[in-house]
Amino acid sequence: MHISEGVLSPAVLAGGAGLAVLGTAMGLKKMDYEAIPRVAILSAAFFVASLIHVPVGPVGLHLVLNGLMGLLLGWAAVPAILIALFLQALLFQFGGLTVLGANTVIMALPAVVCFYLFRPLLRRPNPASAIGAFACGFTAILLSGLLVAAFLMGTGQAFVKVAQLAVLAHIPVMFIEGVITLFIFLFLKKVRPEMLEGIYA
């Protein structure tokens, strides 16, 4: 879901950068000192997972784990994703520095939205919490795909077909991310419930 440099218009780039700055400021403000190790681990997991790309036409498919990051971090997912994307752009030229803000919004905003959207379900006992965990992973990718489409379409009508493909191509990833988020949530709930403290705060 990385948008490459030279694709988006200056206005869209500026809007993405502004939203990324606001989201990062909010994430840093809400992040407790004790949460820094958890943020670092999940940022590293995001960095590694999204390095492996499967090309589908003009779109590269990869795991994102933004639903899981939203579930575990809330607003702190924004700076965690920003750091990982910055390092990917710097070290591997994935995305790019000019589109860093837009790519951060594409992957981090759905994480925060899903945290608040599904937190009531996640607080309940199984099977409701399990359904919430799957929905968190699934919906985060869906929203990210829609944001990619919105950014591309905001740049020009020439990208309409690519935007449609970006959403359709990620449908299998939605289910995969939903299942991964579900299993990790159930595992943590059983062996490391303190990792889920943000859900109950």
N, C-alpha and C positions, 0 to 999 in steps of 0.2 A: 504493500500500500504506500510505498514511498513515491511521491511525485518528484520527478527529476527537475533539475534546474533548466531554465529556458522555456518552460511550458506555461506557467501561470503569468497572468498580467500583473503589472506593478500594483494596481489597486487591490487585487486579491492577495498578493504577497504582503502588502502593508496591513490588510485586515487580519490575515493569519498571524502575522508577527505581533500585532497589538493584542489579540486574544491570547496568544501564548504567553506574553508578558504578564497579563492580568491573571491567568490561570496559575502560572508559576509563583507569582507573588502570593496568591491565595494558598497554594499548596505549602509554601515555606512558612507562612503564618500559622497554618493549622498543624504543621508537623511537630510532634514532640521530639525532644532530644533522644528519648529512648527508642524512637521509631527509626532512627537513622540506619542501624544495621539491616532492618527489614527492608527499608527503601533501597538500600544498596544491593541487597541480594536480588530483589525483584527487578531492579534496573539491569543487573547483569543477566538475569534470565531472559528478559525482553531482548537485550542486545544479542544474545546467542541465538535465540529462537528465530528472530527475524532476519538473521544472516542467510538462512538457507532458502533460496528462491526456486520456485518451479515456474518457468515461463509459460504463459497461456496467451498467445498472440502478443499484443502490446502490454499486457499486464503480467506482473510477477507475483505469484501466490506464495505466501509464507505464513507461518504461525506469528501471531501478534501477542497473545496473552494479555491484552488490555482489559478484558473482562475480569480476569483473575487479579490483575493489579488494582483495578477499581474496587473489587470486593475486599482486598486486604489493606489497601492504602487510602481509599477515598481521595481527597484533594491532593494528597502527597504523590499520587500517581503522575501528576503533571510534571513536576521537576524530575521525577525518576525517568519518565519517558523522554523528556527533553535532553537529559544527560546522555542517555543511550543513543539517541538519534544524532546528537552532536558528535559523539565518538565514532559512530558508523560513517557519518559524512566525512570526518577528518581522516579516518584510517582506511576506509574502503570505498569512499566516493559513492555511498548509497544515499540517494536523495541529493543533498547539497546544503551548503550554508545559507544560501538565499531563500530556500524553501523550508528551512528548519522550523520556522514558526508555523507554517501551514501544515507540515507533516506532524508537528506536535499536537496541533488542534485536532487533526484527523484521528489520531490514535488515543489522545488523552481525554478529550472532551467526552467521548462515549464511555470511557472508564468511570468518570465522575458521575455522569448521568445514570449509569447502571447501578452504581453504588447506592444512590438515593432511591432509585426506582424499585430495586429488589431487596433493599435492606429489611423492610417489614417481613418479607417471606423468609429471608435468611435467618431471622431471629426466631422463627417458629421451629418446632420439632419436625423431624422427617415424617412424611415425604415432602412437606411444603418447602422446607429449606433446601432439599435436594433439587426440587423443581426450580427454585430461585437461583441456585448456583448454575444450573444448566442454562437457564434463561439469561443470566448475566453474561456468560461467555458467548452465547449465540447472538444476543442483541448488541453487544459491543462491536462485534465484527459487522453486523448489519448496519449499524449507525456509522461506522467508519467507512464502509463502502458507499453509503449515501453521501457522506461528507466529501469523499473523493469526487463523486459525481457532481456535487454542488460546486466544488472549487473549479473543476474542469469546465463545467457549463457556464460558470461565472466569468470565465476567461473568454469564451467564444463558442458559437454554434458549431464550429468545426470539430469540437471535442464531444459532441452529443453521443455519437456511437461508441466512442472509447469509454465514456462515462457509464453507459448502459452495460457494456461488457465488464467494467470494473465491478459492478454490483452483482451481475449474474455469475461471473467466474468465482466469486467468493462464497457462493452458497454452500459448497462442500466444506469450506473452511469454517463457516458458521457452526455447522454440526460438530466438527472436530474440536473446535475451541469450547463448545458447550460441554462436550463429554470430558475434555481435559480439566476444565474448571470444576465440573461436578466431582470428579474423582479426587482432585487435590483438596477441594473443600471438605469432602467427607473424611479424607485422611487426616487433615489438620484438625478437624473437629474431634477426632478420636484420640490423636496422639499429641497434638500441640494446640489445644484450644486457645491459649494465650495469643496465638497469631491472629485470631479472629476477634480480638477485643474491640477493634474499631467498629464492628457491626453492632455491638451492644452498647456503645458509648452514647 
